[in-house]
Amino acid sequence: MRTTRKRAFALVAGMSTIALLASACGGSGDDTTDEPAGDGGTETTDEEITLTISTFNEWGYDTLLDQYMEEHPNITIEHNKFATSNEARDQFNTSLAAGSGLADVVGVEVDWMPEIMQYSDQFVDLASDSVEGRWQDWKVGQATTPDGKLVGYGIDIGPEAIAYRADLFEAAGLPSDREAVAELFGGEGATWDDFFAVGDQFTANSDVPFYDSGAAIYQGMINQIEAAYEDPESNDIVAVDNSEVKDIYDTIMSHTDLSAGLQQWNEDWVNSFQNNGFAVMLAPSWMLGVISGNAEGVTGWDIANVFPGGGGNWGGSFLTVPTQSSHPEEAKALADWLTAPEQQLVAFQTTGNFPSQVEAQNSDELGTITNEFFNNAPIGTIFAERAAAVTVAPYKGPNYFAINDAMAQAINRVEVDGTDDAASSWAKWVEAVQAL
C-alpha cells in the first residue's frame, strides 16, 4: 500500500542530467490531426482543450507536464495531487459510482488495481503499437483483462533497499559505510532475523528507535508472500487461515521494542524526520523523495544495497483513461507519453520512482543516476540490482487493499494508539476480514 503524505519536494540535486527527448508532436500547420510520438497513430485535435490528471504523492510529473504543454500549445493540463493513495481511491470510487468526476487521466495504485479491473468497461482500451514490449509481461498482466483489454499504462515499480542514518549508526558503534552496512544486514543472504538482530545491536547502544513503523515492516514482509490474502484461482479470501500471515504479524508484535511506534504519513511521522525519530526504514525507490522532502536540512541519510529475504517490491502504479473523459484520445496520448521510457527516467531522476519500462531499466543513463541527499548514493545501480532481486510478484485480488489496510490498522492499534494488545487487535482484524 502506498499511502504517502503530501509534501513539497524539491528536485533532487546532484543527479546526472538526462536529456528530455523531443517528441514529434508539432502541428501540421492546418486543421488536420496531430500525432504525438509514441501514440501508435492516436488521432488528437488542434482545438484548445483542457485535460485533467489525478495522481497521489509525488510522481515527478510537474516538469514533464509543463514540457508537454509547451509541445502542445493547444492543451492545458490541470494536475490534482491527492495526499495519499487512500484519498485517491476514495475519490475514485465515489466518482465512478456517480458516473462523473474522474479526471481524464487517473493514477491508480497496484494494490487497488484489481478493484479497477472489475469495472474495465468504464475505461478506455489503451492497447496500441507504441506500447508493445514497453513493460515486462507481469506488469502488463496486472492491467489486462482476460479478453485482452489494456486498462492501464504502467508507471513505476517499487524495488526496496534499506535507508538508514549513517551518523546514528556510527554513534551506536555500528558500521556506517553503505557497503559495510549492507554486509551488516547479511548481504546477499540477508534475512529478517538478521534485520531484527541489527536492531537489537543498535538499540542496545542508542536511545533512538531502530525503525519507524511496525506496519511498514509488515508491508515489506507480506510482499514476499505469493498469495497472502486471496486464492489466485478463485479469489476466495484465505488470509485468516494463512499461517504465513499470522507468523509475520506475531514477528512484528514481538519486536515492538525496536519501533518508534509511528504511523506512516501522519504528522508525528513527518515531524520525526527532523528530530532523530528513528534510524532505519524500508525504502522502495519512490520513498526517496518522501525522505528527502521530510528530512530537508538533515544530514546523514544513506542507502544500503540490501533487503531481508533477498528482494521485495512495494508499490507501483498505472495511468488509466476513464470513459467519462471528454477527450479520451488526447488523454490516451498524454498517458502514453508520460509512461514512455524517456519520461520515466526523468521521473526517477526527480523523485526516485523506479521505471517499470524495460528500455528504461536497461538504459545506460539509469546507471549514472546518483542522489546527493543520500550521500551521493548510486541509486540507479542500487535499485536496478534490487529490482533484479525480486523473485515474488504477490497475487493481489479485489479484496487485497481492504485486507491489507485492515492489517495496518491492527498493528497501529497496538504500536501507535495503545488501545489493544496483540491478541485482541488480531481478533478485530479477523472480524474485519470475515466481514468482507
N, C-alpha and C positions, 0 to 999 in steps of 0.2 A: 504494500500500500504506500502510495507516495502522497502524503498529505503535508505539504510544506508551507510554512508561514510566509506571507508576502513580505519581502524586504526590498530595499532599494540597493541593488547590486551594481557596483561599478564594473566596467570591463576589466578583465584580469590583465594586469600589467606584466610585461616581461615575456610575453609569449612570442613565438616566431610569427612573422606575418605571412598570411595565406592570401593570395590574390583572389578576389571575387571574380569568377569567370563571367564575362559578359554574355548575357543570353540574347539570342537573335529575336528580339521582341519588338523591333521598330515597326511603326505603322507603315502601311503600303503607300500612303500618300493619297488614298481615296477612301471610299466608304466600305470597302470590302473587308473581309475578316482578317484578323491579326493572330498569328500563330506563334505563341511563345515556344522557345526552345524546350524540348523535352516533354511536350504535351501530347505527343502522339497524334497530332493533327486535330486537337480540340479546337473548335471554332469559337472565337470570342469576338466581342463587339468593340467598336471605337467610340461608342457613346459614353458620356460621362456617367459613371456609376459609383456607388459606394459598396464595398464589401466589408463584412464584419467577420472577425475571427475571435474565438474564445479559447484561452488556454488557462493553465494554472501554474503557480510557481514561476520560475524563470527559465525560459527555453532558448534564450539567446536570439530572439526574433526581432528585437526593436530595430537594430541597424538593418537587418535584412528586409524588414517591411518598408523601411524608408527607401532602400535601394529599389525594391520592386515598384514603388510608386514613382520613383524617378524614371524608371524604364518604361512605365505605363502611365503617362501623364493624365490619361482619362480615368484612372482608377484611384479612388480614395479608400484607404483601409482604416477601419476602426478596430482597435485591439482591446478586448476585455480580458484582463488577467484576474482570475479568481485567486483568493489567498491560499486555498487548499484544494486538493483533489476531491475531498468530500463535498465542499461547497459547489464545485463544478458539477459533480454528479447529481447533487440535489436539484440544481437549476436545470440540468439536462432532463431529468425525469419529469419535472414539473412542466417544462416546455413541450416535451414530446407528448405528454398526455393531453396538453391543451391544444396541440396542433399548431402552435405558433410560439415565437420567442427564441428559437435557436438561432445561433449565428450561421452565416453562410459556410464557414469552415469551423468545425468543432473539434477541439483536442480531447481525446479520450485516453484514460489510463488503462494499462493492460489488465489490471485487476477487475475492472468493470466492463471490459470489452466483451466478455461472454454475455453480459446482460444486453448489450447493444445488438449482438448477433441475433437475439430473439426477435428483434424488430428491424431486420435487414431491409424489409420492403420500404422503410422510411428513410433510406439512404441511397444516394446515387452510386451506381456501379463505377468504380474508379479504375477498372482494368483498362490498360492501353499499352501500345507497343513500347512507349517510352519507359515504362517501369518493369518490363520483363527482365528478370535477373537482377533487379536492384537490391533485393534482400535475400537472406537465407530462406530456404523453404519453410522452416519452422516459424519464422516471423510472419511470412505471408499467410501461413496456415491459420494463425491466430485471428486473422481478419477476413477469411474467405469462407463463404457459405458452402454447404455440401454440393450445391449446384454450380459452384464456381464464381459467384459474385464477389468482387473485391470491395469490401466495405470501408477499409481504412488503409492509408499510406503510413508505413512505419516511420517513426521519428528516431527514437533512441533505444538503447538497452542500458541496463544498469549494472555492469560488472563491478564487483566490490573489492576494495582493498581496506586497509586499516589506517585511518587518520589518527595522529597522536601528537601530543605536545612534547617535543623533544626536550624543552627546558625542564618540564616537570619530571620526565623520565630521568634526566641527568641528576636532578635534585634528590631523587629517590634512590640513586646509586645504580640505575639500570643503564644499559647502552642507549645511546640517543641517535646514532648514525642510522639512516634508514635501512642500509643493508644489514647492519648488526641487529636492528630491531626485528627485521624480517626473520632472521635466524632465531632470535629470542622466542618468537611466537611459533617456531617449529619449521620454518622454511617451507619447502615443497610438501613436506609431510605434516604440516600444521593440523592440529586437531582442536576441538572445542575444549578438551581437557587442558591442552597447552594454553589456550586463551585465558581460561579462568585461573590457571596456575600463575601466569604472569600477573594477573590481577591481584592475587594473594601477595606476591612479592612486592608489588607496587604499594598496596595499601598498608603493608607492614612497615613501610618507611616513608609514608606520606599521609598528611591529613586530608588530601584531595581524593574524592571518589574516583574509582577507576573508569567506569563508563557512564554515559548519560542516562540511559533508559533501558529497563528490562524488556519493554515491548519492542524496542529496536533490535536488541539481541535476539529475541524470539523471531523477529522478521528474518534475520539472517539465517537462522537455523531452519525455519519451516520452509524456506525457499529451496532447501536442498532435499526435500521430500517429494517424490514423484507424484503421489496422489494423496495429499494430506486430508482433504475435506470431502471430496466427491469421487464417486466411481467414474472413471473415464468412459466406460461403456454405457452406463445407464443414467449417469448424473445423480444417482441416489446419494444422499448425504451419509458419509461414513466417519465423519470427524470424531464423534463422541466415542466410537468404538475403536478408533485407530490408536494403538498403543504408542506409536511414534509421537503423536501429538501430545499425549499425556506425559511422556518421558521428557519432551522438550519443556513443557510447562513446569514440571517438577524441577528440572535443572535450573530454570530461571528463578524459581522460588527459593531454591537452595543457595543462591548467590546474591541475594538482595543486599548483602553487606558490601558488595563491590559497586553497587549502583548509586548514582546521585539521586535517584528517585524522582526524576523529572519526566514530564510528559512532553514528548517531542512536539514542536510547533507552538506550544503555548508561551505566554510572556515570560514565565520563570526560566524556561529552557532557553529562550532567546537571550535573556539577560545574563545567563550563566556563562556565555562565551566571553563576557567581559570581566568576569571575576574568578577565574580559575575554577570553574564549576565542576570540571571533570578532565581526565587526561586522554581518553581514548573514545572513538566512536567508529562504528562500522560505516564505511563510506563508499556507497555506489558513486559512480563518476559524477552524476548530477548533484551530489551533495557538496561538491567542492565550492560551488557558487554560494550555497547556503552558509557554509562555514566561513568563507572569506567575507561574506556580507555581514554576518552576525558578529564576527571576531575582528572587524575592521580596527586597525591600530594595535592589535595584539600580535606579538611575535612568538615564534617557537613551533608553529604548526608544520608538520611534515607528513609524508605518506609512505607507508611500508608496503612493498610489493608482496603481500601475503594475505591469505584468508583462511580461517579454520575450515577444515573439510575439503580443502583444495580450491574450490571456486564457488561463487554464488552470484546470482543476479537479482537485483531488487529494482523493479520498475521497468519502464519502457512504455512509450505512448504512441498514439496514432492520430492522424488527421482524417476526419470524416467530412462528408458534404451531405447534410440532410436534404431531403426532397422539399422541405419547407423553403429552401433558398430561392430567392427571386432571380438569382444569377448563377445557376448551377455550373455552367460551362466555365465561366470566369473563376468561380470558386475552385473548381477542379484544377484549373491551370495554376492557380496560386498554390494549392496544396501540393501539386506535382513539383513545382519549382522549389518550394520550401524543403521538400524531402529529397531533393537531388543530392548526390554526394558532395558537390562543391559547397552547397549551402550548409550542409550538416557538419562539414569540417569547420566552417566558421562558427557555428553554434557551439561546437565542442571547445573551440579556442576561447569563446566568450564566457560560457557558463559551465563547461565540463560535461555537457550532455553527450555521451559517447555514441557515435553514429551507428545505426543498425545496418547501414548500407555496405555491401560487400566491397565496392570500389573504394569507398572512403576508408574502410578498415585496412585495405591492402595498399593504401597510398603511401608514397614516400613522405608526404607532408605530415602525416599523422605522427610519425616517429620523431619529428623535430619539435613538437609542441611541448613547452615546459610551462610551469606555473610559478611565478615569482613569490606569491604569497606563501606557498608551501615549500619554501627553501629551494626554489628553482627545480622542484621535482620534475622528472621527465614523464609527465602524465600521459603523453601519447603512448610511450613504450609500456609504462606500468599497466595502463588499463587495457591495452591490446593483449598483454600477457594474461591479465585477469580474465578477460573475455574468453581467451583460449582455454582457460582452466575450468570453465563452466561445463559440466557434463550432464546436468539435470535441467530440463525445462518442465517445471511443475505443471500438472494439469490444473486448469482453473475453469470451473464450470460456472453456471449462472448464480450460484449461491456463495461463491468464493469470497467476494468482497464483504458481504454481510457477516459471514462466519469469522473472517479474519479481523474485521473491525470489532466484533464482539469479544474476541480474544484479547485485543489490545486494551479494551475497557476492563476486562477481567484482571489483567496484570496491573493496570493502573489503579484499580480499586485497592490492591494490596500495597503497591510500592509508592504511589503518589498520594492517594486520598487517605489511606489507612483505615478504610471503613470495613474491610473484610480480611480474614486470614486466607491462606492459600486454598484450603478445603472449601470454605463457603463461597469464595469467588469462582472456583471451578464449577461448583454446583449451579451457580447462577448462569455461567456460560453454557453449561449443558442444557439448562432450561431454555435459554435464548435460541440455541441451535435447534432444539427439538420443536420450538415454536415455528420454525421455518417450514 
